[in-house]
Amino acid sequence: MNELANLIAKKTGIPQATALIAVNVMVDFLKSKLPAPIAAEVTTLLSNDANVQQAENLIGGLVGELEKGAGAKKK
């Protein structure tokens, strides 16, 4: 999960410690909402490098879209 926190910090500019807190909050939230067998796999999935790469692509795309939207509002 540290890799995911590092990625979020890199893409958003927030401190790594803050990103790690956000990741842990998100993971705990997901685990509380998912059925037990699936919730047990969340941590495992997030520790897989391929899944972290997918998260990086997703977060990068989301940040890009947010930046586009913010740019459009400034005009």
Rosetta blueprint (number, residue, H / E / L):
1 M L
2 N H
3 E H
4 L H
5 A H
6 N H
7 L H
8 I H
9 A H
10 K H
11 K H
12 T H
13 G L
14 I L
15 P L
16 Q H
17 A H
18 T H
19 A H
20 L H
21 I H
22 A H
23 V H
24 N H
25 V H
26 M H
27 V H
28 D H
29 F H
30 L H
31 K H
32 S H
33 K H
34 L L
35 P L
36 A H
37 P H
38 I H
39 A H
40 A H
41 E H
42 V H
43 T H
44 T H
45 L H
46 L H
47 S L
48 N L
49 D H
50 A H
51 N H
52 V H
53 Q H
54 Q H
55 A H
56 E H
57 N H
58 L H
59 I H
60 G H
61 G H
62 L H
63 V H
64 G H
65 E H
66 L H
67 E H
68 K H
69 G H
70 A H
71 G H
72 A H
73 K H
74 K H
75 K L
